Amino acid sequence: MALRLNGQTSGYVELDVPAAAGSHTLTLPNSGGSSGQYLQTDGSGGLSWQTVTDTNTQLTARTAETLSASGAIFTNLPPGVRRITMTLWNVSMDNTSDFAVRIGDSGGIESSGYTTWNKRFGGSAFTTAGGTSQTGFLVGSNVAGTASYFGHVVLTNPQDNDWVCTSWITDQSDNFRWQIGKKGLSGELDRIQIDVWSTDNFDAGNVNIFYEV
């Protein structure tokens, strides 16, 4: 049997149920809600007004940083970041040292527990560096101080506080470097750093990050 509500002058609104509906009680909320809200059930017949959540990915850029001798750090990343792209522009070292990308949570940047492998292709050399229990993601490796890098470092969050890092950079000659690594944090990531691997300093370059929530 349908429930029909007649209009004041004409027309009606009718509520009906399927032939085998069983017995159900629906409890309406005690207000009319707000514009744009929808009616949600709790699975037990309780209805409430809810606001639609925007699930679209938002890409946000930070202000580019000029590298100091020790690099640069980006802090206060918002909760829920799932992907970070770091862009390197004309980055160089003052000697033949390496440089790394490191991540951290509210406890600070972490400098242990990384797994990272770096391959160098091109020229007369084909080299491999890195391993497990490293101090960061080894992004650039063993090129004279005249080299100037550009490229990308991409970090993605597959689950919990675990992160996978891949990078592709070139020293603007016939040398190309590819890196892949992983690192688990104890808390939610909220900072990322580009830093020297062990010794020497940066002497030029800019870096920026783009993150997706």
C-alpha positions in Angstrom: 0.0 0.0 0.0 1.4 3.4 -1.0 1.3 6.5 1.2 0.2 9.5 -0.9 0.6 13.2 0.2 -1.7 15.4 -1.8 -0.6 18.9 -2.9 -2.4 21.9 -1.6 -4.1 22.6 -4.9 -3.1 19.7 -7.2 -0.6 16.9 -7.6 0.8 14.6 -5.0 3.9 12.9 -3.6 3.6 9.1 -3.2 5.8 6.8 -1.2 5.7 3.1 -2.1 7.5 -0.1 -1.2 8.3 -3.3 -3.2 5.9 -6.2 -2.9 8.3 -8.1 -0.6 9.7 -5.2 1.3 9.6 -6.8 4.7 9.3 -4.5 7.8 11.5 -1.4 8.0 11.5 1.7 10.0 13.2 4.8 8.7 13.8 7.7 11.1 14.1 11.1 9.5 16.6 13.7 10.9 15.1 16.5 13.0 16.1 19.3 10.6 15.9 20.2 6.9 19.7 20.0 6.5 21.8 22.5 4.5 21.9 23.3 0.8 23.7 20.6 -1.1 23.6 17.9 1.6 22.3 14.4 1.0 20.3 11.9 3.1 22.4 9.0 4.4 21.4 5.9 6.2 23.3 4.2 9.0 22.2 0.8 7.8 19.7 0.5 10.7 17.1 2.9 9.5 18.5 6.1 11.0 18.8 8.9 8.4 21.0 11.9 8.7 22.1 14.8 6.5 25.7 14.6 5.2 27.9 16.9 3.2 29.5 15.6 0.0 33.2 15.1 0.4 35.4 16.2 -2.5 37.5 13.2 -3.5 39.3 14.8 -6.4 43.1 14.8 -6.3 44.5 18.2 -5.5 48.0 19.1 -6.8 49.7 21.8 -4.8 53.1 23.4 -5.5 55.4 24.9 -2.9 57.6 28.0 -3.6 60.9 26.9 -5.3 64.0 26.9 -3.0 67.5 28.0 -4.0 69.8 25.3 -2.6 72.1 26.3 0.3 75.4 24.5 0.8 73.6 21.8 2.7 70.5 21.6 0.5 66.8 22.4 1.3 64.0 21.1 3.3 60.2 21.3 2.9 58.2 21.0 6.1 54.5 21.1 7.2 53.1 18.9 4.5 49.4 18.3 5.1 47.9 15.0 6.3 46.9 12.6 3.7 49.7 13.3 1.1 50.0 10.2 -1.2 52.4 11.4 -3.9 55.3 14.0 -3.9 57.2 15.1 -7.0 60.5 16.9 -6.4 61.9 18.8 -9.4 65.6 19.6 -9.7 66.9 22.4 -11.8 70.6 22.9 -12.5 71.7 21.3 -9.2 75.4 21.0 -8.7 78.0 20.0 -6.1 81.3 21.7 -5.3 83.1 18.4 -5.5 82.6 14.7 -6.6 80.3 13.8 -3.7 76.7 12.3 -3.9 73.4 13.8 -2.8 70.3 12.3 -1.4 66.6 12.8 -0.7 65.3 12.0 2.8 61.8 12.0 4.3 60.5 12.3 7.8 57.5 12.7 10.1 56.8 14.8 13.2 59.9 13.3 14.8 62.2 14.9 12.2 64.0 13.8 9.0 65.1 10.2 9.2 68.7 9.3 8.1 68.6 5.5 8.4 66.6 2.5 7.3 66.5 3.3 3.6 66.8 0.8 0.8 68.1 2.5 -2.4 69.8 1.5 -5.6 71.3 4.0 -8.1 72.4 3.1 -11.6 74.5 5.3 -13.8 74.3 4.9 -17.6 76.3 6.7 -20.3 79.8 7.8 -21.1 82.4 5.2 -20.5 80.9 4.2 -17.1 78.1 1.9 -15.9 78.0 2.0 -12.2 75.8 0.7 -9.4 75.6 2.2 -5.9 73.4 1.9 -2.8 72.0 -1.0 -0.9 69.9 -1.7 2.2 70.3 0.2 5.5 71.3 3.4 3.8 71.0 7.0 5.0 68.7 8.3 2.3 67.6 7.8 -1.3 70.8 8.1 -3.3 69.7 10.3 -6.2 73.0 11.7 -7.6 76.3 9.9 -7.6 80.0 10.6 -8.2 80.2 13.3 -10.9 82.8 16.1 -10.9 81.7 19.4 -9.5 81.2 20.9 -13.0 78.1 18.6 -13.5 74.7 20.2 -13.3 71.6 18.0 -12.8 68.0 18.3 -13.7 65.1 15.8 -13.4 62.5 14.5 -11.1 62.3 12.5 -7.8 58.9 10.9 -7.2 57.6 9.4 -3.9 54.4 7.4 -3.6 52.6 6.0 -0.6 51.2 2.5 -1.3 50.0 1.8 2.2 50.2 3.1 5.8 53.4 5.1 6.3 55.5 3.2 3.7 57.0 5.1 0.8 58.5 4.1 -2.6 60.9 6.5 -4.3 62.0 6.6 -8.0 64.2 9.3 -9.6 65.4 10.1 -13.1 68.1 12.8 -13.5 70.8 13.7 -16.0 73.9 15.8 -15.6 73.1 17.5 -19.0 75.7 15.4 -20.8 75.5 11.7 -21.9 75.1 10.5 -18.3 71.7 9.4 -16.9 70.9 8.3 -13.4 68.0 6.1 -12.3 67.2 5.3 -8.7 64.6 3.3 -6.9 64.2 2.8 -3.2 61.8 2.3 -0.3 61.4 3.5 3.3 58.9 3.0 6.1 58.2 5.8 8.6 56.8 5.4 12.1 54.4 8.3 11.6 52.7 10.2 8.8 55.1 11.9 6.4 55.2 15.7 6.8 58.6 16.8 5.5 61.1 16.0 2.7 64.7 17.1 2.3 67.4 17.2 -0.4 70.8 16.9 1.3 74.4 15.9 0.7 75.0 12.2 1.0 78.0 12.5 3.3 80.5 15.3 2.5 81.0 18.3 0.2 78.3 20.9 -0.5 75.8 22.2 -3.1 77.0 25.2 -5.0 74.0 25.9 -7.3 70.5 24.9 -8.2 66.8 25.2 -7.4 64.4 22.6 -6.2 60.6 22.5 -5.7 58.0 20.0 -4.7 54.5 19.3 -5.9 52.3 17.1 -3.7 48.9 15.4 -4.2 46.4 14.7 -1.4 
